Amino acid sequence: MDNDNNKTLDTEKQQTTTQHKGTLKLKEWALEDRPREKLITKGKKELSNAELLAILLGSGTVGQSAVELAKEILRSNDNDLSALSRQGIAELTRGYKGIGEAKAITIIAAMELGYRMLTEGNDRKIYILTDSEKMFNYISPSIIDLPHEEFWAIYMNFRNKVLFKQRISSGGLNDTVVDIRRIFSTALEKNAVNIIVAHNHPTGNLTPSPQDKNLTKSIMEAGKILRINLLDHLIVGIRPDGIPDYYSFHDEGLL
């Protein structure tokens, strides 16, 4: 009987501790539950995504620690950081108990810093784009996860070495207005001989619209006058099955 009572008391104590933990800040947790201390003692590589996210959150809710809340957030995004990076303030604050505007902003800011680190690293490398797959790998980090359409141009020399890239326009879910003059004014400024253009389809449907085809033809014709070659037009996006993919006008015989 005494053993049973002890077990009951232990269980109740554990449940109370778990519930209480959700109201504690990270520094008040038991040592084994502190991702900050784990980072200090073992290094950042030893932390899981949930533990790193918990550090950003700082605290959980009643009955749920910051790590548990972080795990819930990651699970609802299929444990995909790319999917999480597409969440806005409204989605984060509405979707999770204990996530207010300040925590949502912290998560979004951290994701944006990670994205900028990736793109800055890309900009320091030398890229020679000779086929659609290389073009896709180069441009997709800039636009593939966006919830709205953006149109970009990549400028290259005669050896297809990337000289510069820039966003030409940003629009809504289904379209964006493109100023062809801006594409070629930059091409002339950078002494580009070849260009690639690309835009994203947030819906994941990569089939070009009639407007996409007409725009491609107009860019190609303008380039001929200036002796600047349009090598390809890519449409990039994440298919409904979750796989990043692209459509190449060149590969499909439309250029």
C-alpha positions in Angstrom: 0.0 0.0 0.0 2.8 2.4 0.9 4.5 1.7 -2.4 1.3 2.4 -4.3 0.9 5.7 -2.4 4.4 6.7 -3.2 3.9 6.0 -6.8 0.7 8.1 -6.8 2.5 10.9 -5.1 5.4 10.7 -7.6 3.0 10.8 -10.5 1.1 13.7 -9.2 4.4 15.5 -8.5 5.6 14.9 -12.0 2.3 16.1 -13.5 2.4 19.3 -11.3 6.1 19.9 -12.3 5.2 19.4 -16.0 2.3 21.8 -15.8 4.4 24.3 -13.8 7.2 24.1 -16.3 5.1 25.7 -19.0 4.9 28.9 -16.9 8.6 29.1 -16.2 11.2 30.9 -18.1 14.1 28.8 -19.5 16.5 29.8 -16.8 14.1 28.4 -14.2 13.9 24.9 -15.7 15.7 21.8 -14.6 19.2 21.8 -16.0 18.5 18.9 -18.4 15.6 20.9 -20.0 17.6 24.1 -20.7 18.5 24.5 -24.3 20.6 27.6 -23.6 22.8 25.8 -21.2 23.0 22.9 -23.5 24.2 25.2 -26.3 26.9 26.6 -23.9 28.1 23.3 -22.7 27.8 21.1 -25.8 27.7 23.6 -28.7 25.0 24.7 -31.1 25.2 21.7 -33.3 24.0 19.5 -30.5 20.6 21.2 -30.3 17.6 20.0 -32.2 15.5 22.4 -34.3 12.9 22.4 -31.5 15.5 23.4 -28.9 16.8 26.2 -31.0 13.3 27.4 -31.6 12.6 27.2 -27.9 15.4 29.6 -27.2 13.7 32.1 -29.5 10.4 31.6 -27.7 11.9 32.1 -24.3 8.9 30.5 -22.5 6.0 28.2 -23.0 2.4 28.2 -21.7 0.6 26.7 -18.8 1.2 23.0 -19.0 3.6 23.3 -22.0 7.2 24.1 -22.0 8.9 26.2 -24.7 10.5 23.1 -26.1 7.1 21.4 -26.3 5.6 24.5 -27.9 8.4 24.6 -30.4 7.8 20.9 -31.3 4.1 21.6 -31.8 5.0 24.5 -34.2 7.4 22.4 -36.1 5.0 19.4 -36.3 2.3 21.6 -37.8 4.7 22.7 -40.5 5.7 19.0 -41.2 9.1 19.7 -39.5 10.0 21.8 -42.5 11.8 25.0 -41.7 11.1 26.3 -45.1 7.4 26.0 -44.5 7.8 27.7 -41.2 9.6 30.6 -42.8 6.5 31.3 -44.9 4.3 31.8 -41.8 3.4 35.4 -41.1 2.5 37.2 -37.8 -1.2 36.5 -38.2 -0.7 32.7 -38.9 1.7 32.3 -35.9 -0.4 34.3 -33.4 -3.7 32.7 -34.4 -2.3 29.2 -34.8 -0.6 28.6 -31.5 -1.5 29.3 -27.9 1.2 31.2 -26.2 2.5 32.9 -29.4 1.9 36.6 -29.2 3.1 39.3 -31.7 6.5 39.6 -30.0 7.3 35.9 -30.3 6.0 35.8 -33.8 8.2 38.7 -34.9 11.2 37.0 -33.2 10.6 33.8 -35.2 10.1 35.7 -38.5 13.3 37.8 -37.9 15.4 34.7 -37.2 14.1 32.9 -40.3 14.9 36.0 -42.4 18.4 36.2 -41.1 19.0 32.6 -42.1 17.7 33.3 -45.5 19.9 36.4 -45.9 23.0 34.4 -44.8 22.2 31.8 -47.5 21.8 34.4 -50.2 24.8 36.4 -49.2 26.9 33.2 -49.4 25.5 32.6 -52.9 26.4 36.1 -54.0 30.1 35.6 -53.1 30.4 32.5 -55.3 31.2 32.4 -59.0 28.2 31.0 -60.9 28.3 29.8 -64.5 24.8 28.9 -65.6 24.8 26.5 -68.5 21.5 24.6 -68.1 18.1 25.0 -66.6 18.9 22.9 -63.5 21.8 25.2 -62.6 19.6 28.2 -63.2 16.9 26.8 -61.0 19.3 26.0 -58.1 20.7 29.6 -58.4 17.4 31.5 -58.4 15.1 29.3 -56.3 16.3 30.4 -52.9 15.3 34.0 -53.7 11.7 33.3 -54.8 10.5 29.7 -54.4 9.0 30.1 -50.9 7.3 33.5 -51.4 3.5 33.8 -50.9 3.3 36.3 -53.7 4.7 36.5 -57.3 8.1 38.1 -57.9 9.9 38.5 -61.2 13.7 38.4 -61.3 16.4 38.8 -64.0 19.9 37.3 -64.0 22.6 39.1 -66.0 25.6 37.2 -67.4 28.6 37.7 -69.7 29.3 35.8 -72.9 30.6 32.8 -70.8 27.3 32.7 -68.9 29.1 33.8 -65.7 26.6 35.6 -63.4 27.3 39.3 -63.1 24.3 40.5 -61.2 20.7 39.6 -60.4 17.8 41.8 -59.4 14.1 41.7 -58.6 12.2 43.4 -61.3 8.8 43.4 -59.8 6.7 42.1 -56.9 2.9 41.5 -57.2 0.1 39.4 -55.8 -0.7 35.7 -55.7 -1.3 35.3 -59.4 0.5 38.0 -61.2 3.1 40.8 -61.2 3.6 43.7 -63.6 7.0 43.6 -65.4 8.7 46.6 -66.9 10.8 45.3 -69.7 12.7 48.6 -69.9 14.1 48.0 -66.4 15.4 44.6 -67.4 17.4 45.9 -70.3 18.5 49.2 -68.7 20.3 47.1 -66.0 21.6 44.7 -68.7 23.2 47.6 -70.5 24.6 49.0 -67.3 26.2 45.7 -66.3 27.5 45.0 -69.9 25.5 41.8 -69.9 25.4 39.7 -73.1 23.0 37.0 -71.9 20.1 37.1 -69.5 17.8 34.7 -67.7 14.4 35.7 -66.3 12.5 33.8 -63.7 9.3 34.2 -61.6 7.5 32.1 -59.1 4.0 30.6 -59.0 3.0 30.5 -55.3 0.1 28.1 -56.2 2.6 25.4 -57.3 1.0 25.1 -60.7 4.1 25.6 -63.0 2.2 25.7 -66.3 2.9 29.0 -68.0 -0.1 31.3 -68.6 -0.8 33.0 -71.9 0.5 36.2 -70.3 3.8 34.4 -69.3 4.2 33.3 -72.9 3.5 36.8 -74.3 5.9 38.4 -71.9 8.6 35.9 -72.7 8.2 36.7 -76.4 8.4 40.4 -75.8 11.6 40.1 -73.7 13.2 37.9 -76.4 12.3 40.4 -79.2 13.6 43.4 -77.2 16.8 41.5 -76.5 17.3 40.8 -80.2 17.3 44.6 -81.0 19.9 45.2 -78.3 21.9 42.0 -79.1 21.2 40.7 -75.6 20.2 37.0 -75.6 17.4 35.7 -73.5 18.6 32.2 -72.6 15.7 31.0 -70.6 12.6 31.9 -68.6 12.0 29.8 -65.5 8.8 29.4 -63.6 9.6 28.0 -60.1 7.4 26.8 -57.3 6.6 24.1 -54.8 4.3 21.5 -56.3 1.2 20.3 -54.4 3.2 17.2 -53.3 5.7 19.4 -51.6 8.6 19.0 -54.1 10.4 22.1 -55.4 10.3 22.1 -59.2 10.5 24.4 -62.3 9.3 24.9 -65.8 11.9 25.9 -68.4 10.8 27.7 -71.6 14.0 26.7 -73.3 13.7 23.0 -72.4 10.1 23.0 -73.6 11.1 24.5 -77.0 9.5 27.9 -76.4 12.7 29.8 -76.8 
